[in-house]
Amino acid sequence: MSDLASDASHWDERAGLDELAAVLDPEGSAEKNALIHHLQMEAIRNAGLSRTDDVLDYGCGTGRVMREFGASVRSIRGIDISERMVEQASRYGDARLYDGHTIPFVADSFDAVISVYVLQMYRESTRRFLGMLHELERVLRPDGRLVLVERVERTGVLSLDAWRSELRAGGFEIKRTDTVRSGGSRFALVHRLRRVRAAYADVLMVAYATDRHPPGRMSV
Ligand SMILES: C[S@@+](CC[C@H](N)C(=O)[O-])C[C@H]1O[C@@H](n2cnc3c(N)ncnc32)[C@H](O)[C@@H]1O
């Protein structure tokens, strides 16, 4: 079985779980997954999407981003390599099967691409990771933004420095990062679910394609 086919069949199986367990922690409690969901959606809400944006949800899973943001942008479409995930996401709009190579949209189709917990799985393979960035860059309009919610660790391939240099190698510049876990005061749920707080630390990154964006407006 190819890498892609085995990835897809893994996610096909996960798609049978409940909507959050399928895409977050399959063994975690419903409370834990609800907290993670809440924090991630809050982070994306603060990422500055606008009502005039055409958005792609890359690796849409069960469609929770499409459900949450469908009404607040001009359009949102999802793609995923798992047929079962696409079936689930189709409840919330236009979700399509992706062959893992060519995103099924023409160049310059989107103002923003959102991706949650997808690229982090490919950080061990520079070739696959850069191939993905290349496709994302193609479908983004000039000035388009890549909004990522990903795990960030202190060291290794998921460290912020490593993310930064690999995104840069793929033609993107990180413009902004926010720690999704806020330390407790911003999110009511964090107080209520103190127990799971320590297990959670993701970062939202907003990146622009480097060769299309005026250098003066980029900051790292
Ligand atoms: C952890 S889940 C996250 C799903 C969704 N982004 C969310 O946060 O609810 C990872 C998803 O990425 C999809 N996926 C894995 N490899 C992919 C690839 N190369 N391109 C697009 N989607 C991929 C999986 O099928 C799965 O639905």
The ligand as an SDF file (V2000), in Angstrom:
LIG
                    3D

 27 29  0  0  0  0  0  0  0  0999 V2000
   -6.1390   15.3210   12.7080 C   0  0  0  0  0  0  0  0  0  0  0  0
   -7.2910   15.3000   11.3810 S   0  0  0  0  0  0  0  0  0  0  0  0
   -7.7630   17.0110   11.3440 C   0  0  0  0  0  0  0  0  0  0  0  0
   -9.0110   17.2730   10.5470 C   0  0  0  0  0  0  0  0  0  0  0  0
   -9.4810   18.7170   10.5100 C   0  0  0  0  0  0  0  0  0  0  0  0
   -8.4650   19.5880    9.9740 N   0  0  0  0  0  0  0  0  0  0  0  0
   -9.8560   19.1710   11.8950 C   0  0  0  0  0  0  0  0  0  0  0  0
   -9.0150   19.7620   12.5530 O   0  0  0  0  0  0  0  0  0  0  0  0
  -10.9860   18.9250   12.3090 O   0  0  0  0  0  0  0  0  0  0  0  0
   -6.2130   15.1730    9.9840 C   0  0  0  0  0  0  0  0  0  0  0  0
   -6.9820   15.1540    8.6570 C   0  0  0  0  0  0  0  0  0  0  0  0
   -6.0420   15.3530    7.6060 O   0  0  0  0  0  0  0  0  0  0  0  0
   -6.3800   14.5070    6.5320 C   0  0  0  0  0  0  0  0  0  0  0  0
   -5.1480   14.3280    5.7520 N   0  0  0  0  0  0  0  0  0  0  0  0
   -4.1060   13.5150    6.0080 C   0  0  0  0  0  0  0  0  0  0  0  0
   -3.1620   13.6590    5.0730 N   0  0  0  0  0  0  0  0  0  0  0  0
   -3.6090   14.6120    4.2170 C   0  0  0  0  0  0  0  0  0  0  0  0
   -3.0730   15.1990    3.0450 C   0  0  0  0  0  0  0  0  0  0  0  0
   -1.8920   14.8430    2.5600 N   0  0  0  0  0  0  0  0  0  0  0  0
   -3.8080   16.1390    2.4250 N   0  0  0  0  0  0  0  0  0  0  0  0
   -5.0110   16.4990    2.8960 C   0  0  0  0  0  0  0  0  0  0  0  0
   -5.5880   15.9600    3.9920 N   0  0  0  0  0  0  0  0  0  0  0  0
   -4.8810   15.0340    4.6440 C   0  0  0  0  0  0  0  0  0  0  0  0
   -6.8990   13.2590    7.2150 C   0  0  0  0  0  0  0  0  0  0  0  0
   -7.6780   12.4590    6.3520 O   0  0  0  0  0  0  0  0  0  0  0  0
   -7.6820   13.8400    8.3770 C   0  0  0  0  0  0  0  0  0  0  0  0
   -9.0210   14.0820    8.0140 O   0  0  0  0  0  0  0  0  0  0  0  0
  1  2  1  0
  2  3  1  0
  2 10  1  0
  3  4  1  0
  4  5  1  0
  5  6  1  0
  5  7  1  0
  7  8  2  0
  7  9  1  0
 10 11  1  0
 11 12  1  0
 11 26  1  0
 12 13  1  0
 13 14  1  0
 13 24  1  0
 14 15  1  0
 14 23  1  0
 15 16  2  0
 16 17  1  0
 17 18  1  0
 17 23  2  0
 18 19  1  0
 18 20  2  0
 20 21  1  0
 21 22  2  0
 22 23  1  0
 24 25  1  0
 24 26  1  0
 26 27  1  0
M  CHG  2   2   1   9  -1
M  END
$$$$
